[in-house]
Amino acid sequence: MRSRLFLRRLTATGGIYGAAVLGFLGTVVAFRLLGAEEFGRFALVVAVVGFVQVLVDLTVEEAAVKYGFRYIAAEDWGRLRRLFRIAYLFKGAGAAVGTVGVLVLAAVSEPVFGDDRLLVPLLLAALLPLVQMPEGLGAAALVLRERYDLRGVFLALSMGLRLAGIAAGAAFGLVGVVVGLLVAQAVATVAISVAGLAAFRRFPARPAEALGDDAPGFRRFVIQSSVGTGLVSGRTALAPALLGVVATPLQVGFFRLAQAPQVAFASLSAPVRLILLTEQTRDVERGRTDLLWRSLRRYGIGSALLIP
């Protein structure tokens, strides 16, 4: 049992770190193949989409994990199914608003960013929020089965597909790269969605039931998670998007390239966060707070020892 747990943790770590490396390579490859100025436009398109998603997307994945483990512990399968239906409605609404937001910015891209060559790439990139929408909830279903190792593997697969999409589309310029990203994201989303659905179907099938007294707490949790995620994630997307308003795409590209190592190193603690999210949430909802405090002590001691 312990060896299986260790293997899952190791696989999750390898997948997340592999995804960070592939993401960094994707930035470098895009810069080399597109050239500095065209890469700047690409970086600006990605930043605009990311910024709009941060503003309007609802982070329901963490709420789905928290309440999902609660219903699993209570064997309340009807409310578990209702939980995921609500989560998909929330994510779908956020993705739709995000797509509309990017389309609006595409329409005014020339006066806002001073470049008429951003219109078509932004129009295409507006589909990314909708294409990406099911990925997070597919990952949440895997986490509820305690298969965070598969989450790491699919994250690496997603970044690998993006790298391939960038390399294949670069021959056709910026529009080709955006199309390559869309195709890569669609394949990655389908893959993790199929795996997540298979994992979710392993829970007993019951008619969906209302969340009842948990509904207000679920909504508050979603709002708090969305605000917290927005504050953290917005730092990466906000600066390039605002820079594009006051500077040239060339400068945006160099800024994004300089950010790449920082973004990669920011993932150093990601495996621990994923593992702790899964195991600590499960322990709390099972009433095993003693295991929660034990893992927190280990994490605190380990972090203190690693700090130079």
N, C-alpha and C positions, 0 to 999 in steps of 0.2 A: 504493500500500500504506500509506504513512504517513498519507495523507489519510483512508483508511478507518479506520485505528487512532485517529486524532484524533476522527473522528466518533463512533466507539463510546465513547470516553472521555467526550466531551461529552454524549452521550445518557445514559450511565449517571449522570453528575453531575446532569444536569437531572432525571432520573427520581427520584433519591434526594432531592434538595432539594425537588422538587415534592411527594414523599411527606411530607416533614417539615412543609411548609406545610399540606398537607391534614390531617395529623394534628393540628396546632395548631388549625386551623379546626374540626375535629370536636369538640375539647374545648370551644371557645367556643360553638359551636352547641348542644351538649348542655346547657351551663350556661344559655344563654338560653332554650331551649325547655322544659327540665325544671324550671327554678327551682333555687334554691340547695340546698334540703334534698334534693329528689329527685335532683339531680345528685350530691350527696354519696353517696347510696346506690349510684348508678351507678358512681362512682369506686371505691367500696369493693368492689363486685362485680368490676370489672376488676382491681383490685389483688389480690384473693384468688385469682382465676384465674391471674394472672401469677406470683404468688408460688409457688403450687403447681407450676406448670409449671417454674419455675426450680429448684425442689427436686428434681423427679423426672425431668425431661426429659433425655435424653441428646443431647449435641451431636455428632451423627455427620456433619453436613454438611461440616465442615472435613476430617475424616478421609476422607470420600468424595472430596473434591477432591484431597487429597494423594496418596492411593493410586490414585485414578482417573487422574491425570496420569502416575503411574509406569507403570501398565499400558498406557496409550495410547502412551507412549514406547517401551515394550517390545513393543507390538502383542500384548499378552497379553489378548485379548478375552474369553476364558473366565473369567479371574479378575475382569475388570471387571464382568461380569454377576453373578458371585457376590457381589462387593463391594456392589452396589446391593441385592441381595436381603437380605443381612445388615443393611444400613443401614435398610431398610424394617422389618425385624423389630424392630430396636432402637427405632426411632422409634415404631412401633406399640405396643410394650410400654410405653414411657414415656408415651405419650398415654393409654393405658388406665388406667395407675396415676394419672395426673393427673386424669382424669375421676372416678375413685373418690374421690380426695382431696377434690375440690370437692364431691362429693355428701355426703361425711361432714361437711364444714364447713357445708353447707347444712342438714343435719339438726340441727346444734347452733348455728345462726346466732343464734337468739334469746338463749340464755344467754351466748354468746361476745361478740356485738356489741350486745346489748341492743335488738334491733329485729326484730320478727316479720315485717316487710315485705320482708326479704331472702331468705326461703325460696324462693319461686317464681323470682325472677330468678337466684339461684344454681343452682337445679336446671336451668334452661335453659342457663345459661352453662357448666355442666359439660360440655356437648357441644363447646365451643370447642376444647379440646385435640385431640379426635379429628378435627374438621372441618379444623383447621389443619395437622395432622400431615404430609400429603404436600407441602405448599408448599415447605419447605426443601430437600427432595431434588429437587423439580422445578427449583428454582433451581440446585442443585449440578450437575445435568445440563447446564443452559445454560452454567454456568461452564466445564465441561469442554470445551464446544464454543467456548470463549472468547467467548461472547456475553453478557458482563456488561452490555452495553447493554440487552438485553432484560430482564435481571434488574431493572435500574433502572426500566424502563417498567412491568413487572408490579407492582413495589412501589408505584409511583404509582397504578396502577389499583386495587390493593388498598385503599389509603388513601382513594381517591376513592369506591369502593364503600362503605366504612365510613361516610364522611361522608354519603352518600346514605341509607344504612340508618338512621343516627341521625336524620336529618331526617325521614324517612318514618315511623319508629316512634315519634317523640316525641309524636305526637298521641294515642297509646294509652298513654302513661306509661312507666314504667321497664321493664315487661315488653315493651312494644312496641319499645323501643330495643334491648333484648337480642336479641329476635327479629330485628330489623333487622341487628344485627351478625352474627348467625349466618348469615343469608341472604347478606349481603355477603361474609363469609369463605368460604362454600361456593362462591360464584361465582368469587371470586378464586383459590381453591384449584384448582378445575376448570380455569380458564384457564391457570395456570402449569403445572399437571400435564400438560395436553395438549401445551403447547409443549415442556416438558421431555422428555416421552416421544418426541415427534417428533425432538428433537435427539439423544436417546440412540439411537434406532433407526437413525441415520445411521452409527453404528459397526458394523463387520462382526459378523454374527450367528454366535456360537459357543456350544456347550454350556457351561454354567457349570462352573467348576473351583474346587476348594478354594483358599483363600488360602495354605495351606501355612505356610512360615516367616514370612510377613507377619502371620499371625493374632495372635500375642502383641503385636507392635508396634501393630497396628490397635486392639486393645483398650486398650492403654495410652494411645494418642493420644486415643481417645474419652473415657476417664476424665479425662485432663488437660484436654481442651477443655471438658468438661462442668463441671468444677470452676472453671476460669477464667471461663467464660461466666456461671456462677452467681454468682460473686463480683461481677462487673461489673454484670450485669443485675439482680441481687437488690436493689441499692440503690434502684432506682426503685420496685419493687413492695413491698418490705419495709416501708418507712416508712408508706405509707397503710394497709396491712393491719394493722400494729401499732397505728397511731393509732386505727383503728376499734374496737379493743378497749377503749381507755381514754378515747375522746372520742366525740362525737356525729357522725352522718353529715354534718351541716352543716359541722363543722370539717374533716372529711376532704375534703369538696368544695372548700373554700377552699384547703386545702393542695395538693390536686391541681391546682387552677387556677394556683396560684403556681408549681408545678413545670413547667407546660406550656412556658414559654419556655426553661427549662433543658434540657428533653428535646429541644426542637427544635434548639437550638444544639449539642447533643451530636452531632448528625448532620453537623456541618461537615466532619469528616475521614472520614466514611463512604465517599464515592466513592473516595478515595485508598486506603482499606483494601481495598475490593472489587477495585479494579484491581490493586493490588500482590499480593493473595492469588492472583489468577488468573495474572498474568504471572510473578511470582517463583516460585510453585510449579511452573509449567510449565518455567521455565528450569532450576530445580534438578533436576527429574526427567529433564531432557534432558542433564544434565551441564554446563550452561552457567552455572557459578557466577560467571564474569566478568560476565555480564549482571546477575546478582543484585546483586553489589557495586556495579556502576555505577548501578543504579536506587536502591539504598540511599543512595549518596552524593548523588544528585540530591534524594532526599526529605529527607535531613538538611540539605542546604544550603538548600533551599526552605523548610523548617520554621523554620530559624534566621532567615531573612530576614523571615518573616512575624510572628515573635514581637516585640512592641513592646519 
